[in-house]
Amino acid sequence: MMEKNKFLMLIVMMLASILVIGNVKAEEGNTCSATDLNKMRQLAANVKATYVPNSIKTGEKSDQMNDEEILEDVLDLKVYNVTKDLSLRFDYSGEGVVAGSFVLSYADADKDGVVTVRQKDYHRVINYVITVIANYGSCSGQKLKTIRITLPMFNYYSRLEVCEGIQDYYLCQPYVTTEVGSADFFDKVENYKAKMLKNEVIKVDDDNNNVITATFTGVKKHKYLIVGIVVGIGVVATVLILKRKKSEV
């Protein structure tokens, strides 16, 4: 009886060992290797994001523009260098924006590996957090890189006539990250223009002073030569006058 029990225990231990070894090998097979992880990180390092202002056709025509098709301003969030071994998770939020998320992959990219997210709601500033995730074998699901980018909102004031010629001024730029208020907009723009005009006047004065200074410096530098030339002219003139008087006698 004891021998039979020992035999059963031996069988149980052998089965347990087989199961443990099988589980270890299974876990090893599901583990992302250092080589594969390094490969994924290199691919993720090439992923870049930016936004590009764009205009799209609405399909509607304007009576005030000779029946030309109306264009709608949009912002295109572009993510470059996306490969089949990568996927992207987009988390977005902002003031007055209902936060959310979505996932895109290489299947959503164009032939150049560029994933485009068209942002039609350009009335608000939207913050994006883009997580680059591995989509390769045992490394699938591994977070590789995080990109943070803020999409600005359209500034309607930039289209006003008062902003002509000063589009570099932050209140007149077409896209801004802070809301432009009407309360002091015109005062700030006029003050900026006045400051620019003052700087232009100072610049002109400086240019004139530089010309005068350069002339004076040149005269000072060559004063002996100038004096010699003047003296030489005087001597020649004196000789000519004496010769003329002599000939008259």
C-alpha positions as semicolon CSV with decimal commas, in nm:
position;residue;x (nm);y (nm);z (nm)
1;M;0,000;0,000;0,000
2;M;0,279;0,240;0,090
3;E;0,461;0,158;-0,231
4;K;0,143;0,231;-0,427
5;N;0,104;0,569;-0,256
6;K;0,468;0,657;-0,328
7;F;0,414;0,566;-0,691
8;L;0,105;0,791;-0,713
9;M;0,291;1,080;-0,548
10;L;0,576;1,037;-0,795
11;I;0,333;1,057;-1,087
12;V;0,168;1,368;-0,940
13;M;0,505;1,539;-0,893
14;M;0,607;1,456;-1,249
15;L;0,283;1,599;-1,388
16;A;0,321;1,912;-1,178
17;S;0,677;1,960;-1,306
18;I;0,559;1,924;-1,665
19;L;0,286;2,181;-1,609
20;V;0,527;2,430;-1,446
21;I;0,782;2,393;-1,725
22;G;0,506;2,437;-1,984
23;N;0,378;2,753;-1,817
24;V;0,729;2,900;-1,794
25;K;0,789;2,836;-2,164
26;A;0,450;2,983;-2,249
27;E;0,530;3,295;-2,049
28;E;0,869;3,323;-2,217
29;G;0,698;3,299;-2,554
30;N;0,459;3,584;-2,460
31;T;0,734;3,812;-2,329
32;C;0,857;4,096;-2,546
33;S;1,226;4,035;-2,603
34;A;1,482;4,310;-2,556
35;T;1,565;4,294;-2,928
36;D;1,203;4,335;-3,036
37;L;1,139;4,608;-2,780
38;N;1,444;4,801;-2,899
39;K;1,318;4,769;-3,257
40;M;0,979;4,906;-3,156
41;R;1,133;5,196;-2,967
42;Q;1,342;5,290;-3,269
43;L;1,027;5,299;-3,484
44;A;0,845;5,507;-3,222
45;A;1,135;5,753;-3,202
46;N;1,065;5,851;-3,564
47;V;0,700;5,933;-3,499
48;K;0,638;6,310;-3,503
49;A;0,322;6,519;-3,480
50;T;0,223;6,868;-3,591
51;Y;-0,085;7,058;-3,706
52;V;-0,146;7,216;-4,047
53;P;-0,409;7,482;-4,127
54;N;-0,624;7,374;-4,419
55;S;-0,939;7,463;-4,610
56;I;-1,196;7,216;-4,737
57;K;-1,485;7,254;-4,977
58;T;-1,828;7,256;-4,816
59;G;-2,027;7,180;-5,130
60;E;-2,219;7,505;-5,085
61;K;-2,195;7,811;-5,311
62;S;-2,198;8,176;-5,213
63;D;-2,420;8,432;-5,388
64;Q;-2,182;8,708;-5,276
65;M;-1,877;8,538;-5,432
66;N;-2,003;8,479;-5,788
67;D;-2,129;8,131;-5,700
68;E;-1,783;8,021;-5,588
69;E;-1,779;7,722;-5,356
70;I;-1,755;7,811;-4,988
71;L;-1,440;7,692;-4,811
72;E;-1,430;7,590;-4,446
73;D;-1,121;7,645;-4,231
74;V;-0,997;7,336;-4,048
75;L;-0,688;7,217;-3,865
76;D;-0,528;6,889;-3,965
77;L;-0,344;6,708;-3,687
78;K;-0,081;6,502;-3,867
79;V;0,124;6,216;-3,721
80;Y;0,419;6,113;-3,938
81;N;0,619;5,790;-3,983
82;V;0,351;5,548;-3,865
83;T;0,431;5,186;-3,959
84;K;0,234;4,861;-3,957
85;D;0,403;4,769;-3,627
86;L;0,264;5,074;-3,448
87;S;-0,075;5,202;-3,339
88;L;-0,179;5,538;-3,192
89;R;-0,407;5,622;-2,904
90;F;-0,543;5,979;-2,902
91;D;-0,669;6,131;-2,576
92;Y;-0,813;6,482;-2,609
93;S;-0,946;6,742;-2,369
94;G;-0,986;7,116;-2,329
95;E;-1,198;7,391;-2,182
96;G;-1,554;7,344;-2,305
97;V;-1,453;7,018;-2,476
98;V;-1,599;6,679;-2,385
99;A;-1,290;6,466;-2,322
100;G;-1,255;6,142;-2,513
101;S;-1,017;5,904;-2,686
102;F;-0,981;5,690;-2,998
103;V;-0,726;5,458;-3,157
104;L;-0,585;5,469;-3,510
105;S;-0,332;5,245;-3,681
106;Y;-0,129;5,203;-3,997
107;A;-0,451;5,108;-4,177
108;D;-0,567;5,469;-4,126
109;A;-0,245;5,618;-4,268
110;D;-0,184;5,734;-4,624
111;K;0,080;5,580;-4,851
112;D;0,350;5,790;-4,681
113;G;0,263;5,664;-4,333
114;V;0,088;5,986;-4,227
115;V;-0,220;5,964;-4,004
116;T;-0,444;6,272;-4,028
117;V;-0,707;6,378;-3,774
118;R;-0,924;6,658;-3,912
119;Q;-1,024;6,909;-3,646
120;K;-1,332;7,102;-3,756
121;D;-1,409;7,249;-3,415
122;Y;-1,151;7,527;-3,432
123;H;-1,343;7,752;-3,193
124;R;-1,171;7,597;-2,891
125;V;-0,819;7,504;-2,786
126;I;-0,784;7,124;-2,777
127;N;-0,503;6,936;-2,603
128;Y;-0,399;6,601;-2,745
129;V;-0,195;6,328;-2,578
130;I;-0,081;6,076;-2,840
131;T;0,048;5,744;-2,710
132;V;0,251;5,537;-2,954
133;I;0,186;5,166;-2,889
134;A;0,362;4,857;-3,024
135;N;0,159;4,639;-3,257
136;Y;0,410;4,361;-3,311
137;G;0,404;4,004;-3,183
138;S;0,464;3,963;-2,813
139;C;0,536;4,337;-2,781
140;S;0,179;4,430;-2,877
141;G;0,026;4,675;-2,630
142;Q;0,362;4,801;-2,506
143;K;0,360;5,183;-2,463
144;L;0,660;5,326;-2,644
145;K;0,628;5,703;-2,660
146;T;0,400;5,991;-2,558
147;I;0,350;6,307;-2,767
148;R;0,168;6,612;-2,633
149;I;0,038;6,874;-2,876
150;T;-0,205;7,165;-2,845
151;L;-0,429;7,262;-3,135
152;P;-0,501;7,637;-3,125
153;M;-0,832;7,801;-3,206
154;F;-0,904;8,030;-3,499
155;N;-0,875;8,405;-3,431
156;Y;-1,150;8,588;-3,621
157;Y;-0,992;8,924;-3,535
158;S;-0,698;8,835;-3,761
159;R;-0,924;8,900;-4,062
160;L;-0,999;9,260;-3,962
161;E;-0,846;9,543;-4,161
162;V;-0,676;9,677;-3,849
163;C;-0,449;9,368;-3,851
164;E;-0,317;9,423;-4,203
165;G;0,061;9,446;-4,205
166;I;0,101;9,324;-3,847
167;Q;0,008;8,956;-3,878
168;D;0,311;8,870;-3,662
169;Y;0,150;9,047;-3,364
170;Y;0,008;8,783;-3,131
171;L;-0,343;8,934;-3,131
172;C;-0,350;8,932;-3,512
173;Q;-0,221;8,581;-3,572
174;P;-0,478;8,352;-3,738
175;Y;-0,444;8,082;-3,471
176;V;-0,402;8,148;-3,098
177;T;-0,400;7,942;-2,780
178;T;-0,570;8,208;-2,565
179;E;-0,901;8,372;-2,644
180;V;-0,881;8,723;-2,788
181;G;-1,128;8,953;-2,615
182;S;-1,295;9,247;-2,786
183;A;-1,273;9,471;-2,479
184;D;-0,917;9,592;-2,526
185;F;-0,830;9,439;-2,864
186;F;-0,834;9,763;-3,065
187;D;-0,647;9,960;-2,797
188;K;-0,368;9,700;-2,785
189;V;-0,339;9,685;-3,163
190;E;-0,325;10,065;-3,198
191;N;-0,064;10,085;-2,922
192;Y;0,140;9,819;-3,101
193;K;0,122;10,012;-3,427
194;A;0,225;10,334;-3,253
195;K;0,520;10,155;-3,097
196;M;0,621;10,014;-3,435
197;L;0,601;10,363;-3,593
198;K;0,813;10,507;-3,312
199;N;1,073;10,234;-3,362
200;E;1,080;10,308;-3,735
201;V;1,145;10,679;-3,667
202;I;1,424;10,590;-3,425
203;K;1,570;10,352;-3,682
204;V;1,569;10,624;-3,951
205;D;1,738;10,866;-3,710
206;D;1,995;10,602;-3,623
207;D;2,061;10,540;-3,993
208;N;2,111;10,913;-4,053
209;N;2,341;10,938;-3,751
210;N;2,537;10,642;-3,879
211;V;2,585;10,814;-4,215
212;I;2,704;11,135;-4,046
213;T;2,928;10,942;-3,809
214;A;3,073;10,740;-4,095
215;T;3,142;11,059;-4,293
216;F;3,308;11,226;-3,996
217;T;3,514;10,915;-3,925
218;G;3,626;10,902;-4,288
219;V;3,730;11,265;-4,282
220;K;3,917;11,218;-3,957
221;K;4,091;10,908;-4,082
222;H;4,212;11,073;-4,403
223;K;4,256;11,427;-4,272
224;Y;4,623;11,450;-4,376
225;L;4,541;11,339;-4,726
226;I;4,256;11,587;-4,749
227;V;4,473;11,869;-4,613
228;G;4,742;11,779;-4,869
229;I;4,488;11,785;-5,151
230;V;4,354;12,123;-5,037
231;V;4,706;12,266;-5,007
232;G;4,795;12,126;-5,348
233;I;4,491;12,286;-5,506
234;G;4,577;12,615;-5,338
235;V;4,935;12,608;-5,468
236;V;4,823;12,530;-5,822
237;A;4,565;12,811;-5,811
238;T;4,826;13,058;-5,680
239;V;5,073;12,969;-5,956
240;L;4,808;13,014;-6,223
241;I;4,709;13,353;-6,083
242;L;5,072;13,470;-6,075
243;K;5,130;13,354;-6,432
244;R;4,819;13,539;-6,548
245;K;4,928;13,863;-6,377
246;K;5,274;13,827;-6,522
247;S;5,139;13,782;-6,872
248;E;4,920;14,092;-6,833
249;V;5,230;14,298;-6,745
